[in-house]
Amino acid sequence: MYIGNILQHTQSLYSLQYPRYTCGGKRGFASADSDFARAMLSSAMIILGQHHLLHFIEVALWLELERLILYFRVFAQTVDGVAVGYAKGKLKHFPFNPKLTVDVIPADMVINALIMAMVEYANRSTTSEIIYHVGSSLRNPFKFSNFQELSIRYFAQNPLIDKEGKPIKVGKIKAFRSMATFRIYMVIRYSLPLKVFHLAINTVLFQKPYKDKYTAHYRNLKRGMRLAELYEPYVFFKGIFDDTNSEKLQIAARETCSEADAFNFDPTSVSWEAYMMDVHFPGLVKYVLK
């Protein structure tokens, strides 16, 4: 998955000046001073591509025609740390609202949308600006409760194996519907006992193994809180993004480009249950948890 703030969501702002071309491969070159088209393509959280595992993506497309170079850089940060922590049995509490919709999209669909936007603008004769949002929250919503239910089902049926060769049991994650309640719980359940343990180490228990245990627990606590703070703007976000322009782009591409079906980015074509159970989680286990 991909997660980022609203600026990262609009990461693919680009200003392009390039020769016209068609899907069929025929090219009609434009002068370096001709049409100038700009488009902003914003994406939802990017999840593993339907055909490729994409955690960190850096796509560079270089076209050098009449001194023109086109460079695309798509930077994706992974949010599968949550799924990994859950699968390993380490994540049992997390702040999120199960009823809210998470705006997600397979990574390869974002790349497909980029390519189709290039084709569309290459064939336009007028200068224009447009925003294409590639996401699923409007036409094919996927809720946090869906992600939780599918995670439980998959890793209960396909548990990871611990260092001792035993299957790791997973259960339902306790959801905290506000960061305030989550912080209070973490202080009472972990921070205070850890401080007492630290005090005991410094006054009574001077053995190194105890100090090592404290250090490990302290680091895990800090890591967990940092992860929760990182996700806070997104797990409580109530917005729904309008992808009407992307839908129009898909329709136009199918009418003008014979290869458009190979570059599908229609979110309604995704079955979230099948995708998560047959693609996303298996890919996570195979490539991330190997």
C-alpha positions in Angstrom: 0.0 0.0 0.0 0.9 3.6 -0.4 0.2 6.3 2.1 1.1 10.0 2.1 -0.2 13.4 3.0 -2.3 15.4 0.6 0.8 16.7 -1.1 2.1 13.2 -1.6 -1.3 12.3 -3.0 -0.7 14.8 -5.7 2.8 13.7 -6.3 2.5 13.3 -10.0 2.1 16.9 -10.9 3.9 17.3 -14.1 4.3 19.8 -16.9 4.9 18.2 -20.2 5.9 19.3 -23.6 6.3 16.4 -26.0 5.5 15.2 -29.6 2.1 13.9 -30.4 1.7 10.2 -30.8 -1.0 7.5 -31.0 -1.5 4.1 -29.4 -0.9 2.4 -32.7 2.7 3.6 -32.8 2.3 6.2 -35.5 4.0 9.5 -34.5 3.4 13.0 -35.7 6.2 15.2 -34.3 5.3 18.5 -32.8 7.8 21.4 -32.6 9.5 22.1 -29.3 7.4 25.3 -29.1 4.0 23.8 -29.8 1.3 22.4 -27.5 2.0 22.6 -23.8 -0.3 20.4 -21.7 -0.3 20.0 -17.9 -2.1 17.4 -15.8 -2.1 16.6 -12.1 -2.6 13.0 -11.3 -3.3 12.2 -7.6 -3.6 8.7 -6.3 -5.2 7.1 -3.3 -3.2 4.7 -1.1 -1.4 2.5 -3.5 -1.5 -1.2 -2.7 0.4 -4.1 -4.3 -0.1 -4.1 -8.1 -2.3 -6.8 -9.6 0.6 -8.2 -11.5 3.6 -6.8 -9.7 4.7 -6.2 -6.1 5.3 -2.5 -5.8 6.3 -1.1 -2.4 8.8 1.5 -3.6 8.3 2.6 -7.1 10.6 4.8 -9.1 9.5 4.8 -12.7 11.6 6.8 -15.1 10.3 7.1 -18.7 12.8 8.9 -20.8 11.7 10.1 -24.2 14.4 12.1 -26.0 12.8 13.5 -29.2 13.9 16.9 -30.5 15.7 17.7 -27.3 12.7 16.8 -25.1 13.0 14.5 -22.1 10.1 13.2 -20.2 10.8 12.0 -16.6 8.2 10.5 -14.3 9.0 9.6 -10.8 6.4 7.8 -8.7 7.4 7.4 -5.1 5.5 5.0 -3.0 5.8 4.4 0.8 4.6 1.2 2.2 1.8 1.0 4.8 1.9 -2.8 4.9 3.8 -2.5 8.2 0.4 -2.7 9.9 -0.5 -5.9 8.1 3.0 -7.3 8.7 2.8 -6.5 12.4 -0.6 -8.1 12.6 0.5 -11.3 10.8 3.4 -11.7 13.2 1.0 -11.5 16.1 2.6 -8.2 17.4 -0.1 -5.8 16.5 -3.2 -6.2 18.7 -4.3 -2.6 19.3 -4.5 0.2 16.8 -6.3 3.5 16.3 -8.8 3.5 13.4 -12.5 3.8 12.8 -13.8 0.6 11.2 -16.7 2.4 9.6 -14.6 4.8 7.6 -13.6 4.3 3.9 -10.0 4.0 3.0 -9.2 5.3 -0.5 -7.0 2.6 -2.0 -6.0 1.5 -5.5 -3.7 -1.1 -7.0 -0.3 0.4 -8.0 -0.4 -0.9 -11.5 -3.7 1.1 -12.1 -1.9 4.3 -11.1 0.8 3.6 -13.7 -1.9 2.7 -16.3 -3.6 6.0 -15.6 -0.3 7.9 -16.0 0.2 6.3 -19.4 -3.3 6.9 -20.6 -3.1 10.6 -19.4 0.1 10.9 -21.5 -1.7 9.5 -24.6 -4.7 11.7 -24.1 -2.7 14.9 -23.7 -0.4 14.0 -26.6 -3.4 13.8 -28.9 -5.0 17.1 -27.7 -4.7 20.2 -29.8 -5.5 22.6 -27.0 -3.8 23.7 -23.9 -5.7 22.6 -20.7 -5.2 21.7 -17.1 -7.0 18.8 -15.4 -6.8 16.8 -12.2 -7.2 13.0 -12.4 -7.7 11.3 -9.1 -7.1 7.6 -9.2 -8.9 6.0 -6.3 -11.8 3.8 -5.2 -13.5 5.7 -2.3 -16.4 7.0 -4.5 -17.3 4.2 -6.8 -15.9 1.1 -5.1 -15.5 1.9 -1.4 -13.3 -0.3 0.8 -13.7 0.2 4.5 -11.3 -0.4 7.3 -13.7 -3.0 8.7 -13.3 -4.9 5.4 -9.5 -4.8 5.7 -9.7 -6.0 9.3 -12.1 -8.9 8.5 -10.1 -10.1 5.5 -6.8 -9.8 7.4 -8.2 -12.0 10.2 -9.6 -14.5 7.7 -6.4 -14.8 5.6 -3.8 -15.1 8.4 -6.1 -17.4 10.4 -6.2 -19.8 7.4 -2.6 -19.1 6.4 -0.7 -18.4 9.6 3.0 -17.4 9.6 5.4 -19.7 11.3 7.5 -18.4 14.3 11.1 -19.2 15.0 10.1 -22.4 16.9 8.2 -23.7 13.9 4.8 -23.1 15.5 1.9 -21.2 13.7 1.3 -17.7 14.9 -2.2 -17.2 16.1 -4.0 -14.0 15.2 -7.1 -12.4 16.6 -9.3 -9.4 16.1 -7.4 -6.0 16.4 -8.9 -3.8 19.1 -9.9 -0.6 17.4 -9.6 2.8 19.2 -11.8 5.4 17.5 -9.7 8.3 18.6 -6.0 9.0 19.2 -6.8 10.3 22.7 -8.3 7.0 23.9 -5.4 5.1 22.2 -2.8 7.2 24.0 -4.5 6.8 27.4 -4.7 3.0 26.9 -1.0 2.8 25.9 0.1 4.8 28.9 -1.9 2.7 31.4 -1.2 -0.7 29.7 2.5 -0.2 28.7 4.2 3.1 29.6 3.6 3.0 33.3 4.5 -0.6 33.8 7.6 0.0 31.7 8.6 2.9 33.9 8.2 0.8 37.0 10.3 -1.9 35.4 13.0 0.7 34.5 13.0 2.0 38.1 13.4 -1.6 39.4 16.3 -2.2 37.1 18.1 0.9 38.3 17.5 0.2 42.0 17.3 -3.5 42.5 17.8 -5.5 39.3 21.2 -4.6 37.9 21.7 -7.6 35.6 22.3 -6.9 31.9 19.5 -9.3 30.6 16.9 -7.1 32.4 18.3 -4.0 30.8 18.2 -5.6 27.4 14.6 -6.6 27.9 13.7 -3.0 29.0 15.5 -1.6 25.9 13.6 -4.0 23.6 10.2 -3.2 25.1 10.9 0.5 25.1 11.9 0.5 21.4 8.7 -1.5 20.5 6.6 0.9 22.4 8.2 3.9 20.6 7.9 2.2 17.3 4.2 1.4 17.8 3.4 5.0 18.9 5.3 6.4 16.0 3.4 4.1 13.6 0.1 5.2 15.1 1.0 8.9 14.8 2.0 8.4 11.2 -1.3 6.9 10.3 -3.5 9.3 12.4 -4.3 11.7 9.5 -5.5 8.8 7.4 -7.3 6.3 9.7 -9.7 9.0 10.8 -10.0 10.8 7.5 -13.7 11.1 6.4 -13.2 12.5 2.9 -14.4 10.8 -0.3 -12.5 11.7 -3.5 -14.3 12.4 -6.8 -12.7 10.4 -9.6 -15.1 11.6 -12.4 -12.2 12.9 -14.5 -10.4 9.6 -14.3 -13.6 7.8 -15.3 -14.0 10.1 -18.3 -10.3 9.5 -19.2 -10.9 5.7 -19.2 -14.0 6.1 -21.4 -12.2 8.4 -23.9 -9.2 6.0 -24.0 -11.4 3.1 -24.9 -12.9 5.0 -27.7 -9.6 6.2 -29.2 -7.0 3.6 -28.3 -7.2 0.0 -29.3 -4.8 -1.0 -26.5 -6.8 0.8 -23.8 -8.1 -2.4 -22.2 -4.5 -3.4 -21.4 -4.2 -0.2 -19.3 -7.2 -0.6 -17.1 -7.5 1.7 -14.1 -11.3 1.4 -13.4 -11.7 0.9 -9.6 -15.1 -0.8 -10.1 -13.3 -3.7 -11.8 -11.6 -4.6 -8.5 -13.2 -7.2 -6.3 -11.6 -6.3 -3.0 -12.2 -9.7 -1.3 -10.6 -11.6 -4.2 -7.9 -9.0 -4.6 -6.8 -9.1 -0.9 -7.2 -12.9 -0.5 -5.6 -13.9 -3.8 -3.2 -11.2 -4.6 -2.3 -8.7 -1.9 -1.8 -10.9 1.2 -0.1 -13.7 -0.7 2.2 -11.2 -2.3 2.9 -9.7 1.1 3.9 -13.0 2.5 6.0 -14.1 -0.5 7.9 -10.9 -1.1 7.9 -9.0 2.2 7.8 -11.7 4.8 10.1 -14.1 3.0 
